[in-house]
């Protein structure tokens, strides 16, 4: 729906059309209410037509909020990468035993 609204204003029926096979009209309306309360879209009234449009300022807030999580995830992945490098570099106990000790052959 947001992608559709990025192309321009649309009414609820137009926004619902691609989703009516999977969602009911009340579900689409509820979804639009959530987007509106999040500040991502705004609905206006023009007689019986209720056009919706994107609110660009809402996306600025979302981008700022997501930026903190992006930084956190990058730091987490960097720590995981560092840890995995130490695990790969360390020989396993079986490798140490196999390389470090010679086993005597059993006599036949």
C-alpha positions in Angstrom: 0.0 0.0 0.0 2.8 2.4 0.8 4.5 1.6 -2.6 1.2 2.3 -4.3 0.8 5.6 -2.4 4.4 6.5 -3.3 3.1 6.8 -6.8 0.4 9.3 -5.7 -2.8 9.8 -3.9 -5.3 6.9 -3.9 -8.6 6.2 -2.2 -9.3 3.2 0.1 -10.9 1.1 -2.6 -8.0 1.6 -5.0 -5.5 0.7 -2.3 -7.5 -2.4 -1.3 -7.9 -3.7 -4.8 -4.6 -5.7 -5.1 -5.2 -7.2 -1.7 -8.9 -8.3 -1.8 -8.0 -11.9 -2.7 -6.1 -12.2 0.6 -7.7 -9.6 2.8 -11.1 -8.3 3.5 -12.0 -4.6 3.0 -12.3 -4.1 6.8 -8.8 -5.6 7.3 -7.4 -3.2 4.6 -9.2 -0.3 6.4 -7.7 -1.4 9.7 -4.2 -1.5 8.1 -4.6 2.0 6.8 -5.7 3.2 10.3 -2.5 1.7 11.7 -0.4 3.5 9.0 -2.2 6.7 9.7 -1.7 6.5 13.5 2.0 5.8 12.9 2.1 9.0 11.0 3.1 7.4 7.7 -0.1 8.4 5.7 -2.9 10.8 6.0 -6.5 10.5 4.9 -8.6 13.4 3.8 -12.2 13.8 2.9 -13.5 15.0 -0.4 -17.2 14.4 -0.4 -17.6 10.6 -0.5 -14.0 10.1 -1.7 -11.4 9.5 1.0 -8.0 10.0 -0.6 -4.9 8.8 1.2 -1.4 10.2 0.7 2.0 9.6 2.1 3.3 11.8 4.9 7.0 12.2 4.2 7.8 13.5 7.7 6.6 10.2 9.2 9.2 8.4 7.2 12.0 10.7 8.5 11.1 9.6 12.0 11.1 5.9 11.0 14.5 6.2 9.3 16.0 7.9 12.4 14.5 5.1 14.6 15.8 2.4 12.3 19.3 3.9 12.2 19.9 3.1 15.9 19.0 -0.5 15.3 21.1 -0.7 12.1 24.1 0.4 14.1 23.4 -2.1 16.9 23.0 -5.0 14.4 26.2 -4.0 12.6 28.1 -4.0 15.9 26.6 -7.4 16.8 27.6 -8.9 13.4 31.1 -7.5 13.7 31.4 -9.2 17.2 30.0 -12.4 15.7 32.5 -12.3 12.8 35.4 -11.7 15.2 34.3 -14.7 17.3 33.9 -17.0 14.3 37.4 -16.2 13.2 38.7 -17.4 16.5 36.7 -20.6 16.4 37.8 -21.4 12.9 41.4 -20.7 13.7 41.4 -23.0 16.8 41.9 -26.7 16.2 39.3 -29.0 17.6 40.2 -31.6 20.3 40.2 -34.5 17.8 42.5 -32.6 15.4 44.9 -32.0 18.3 44.9 -35.7 19.3 45.3 -36.9 15.7 48.2 -34.5 14.9 49.8 -34.4 18.4 50.1 -38.1 19.3 51.3 -41.1 17.5 49.5 -44.3 18.1 51.5 -47.5 18.3 50.5 -50.2 15.8 49.0 -53.2 17.1 50.9 -56.4 16.4 49.3 -58.9 14.1 
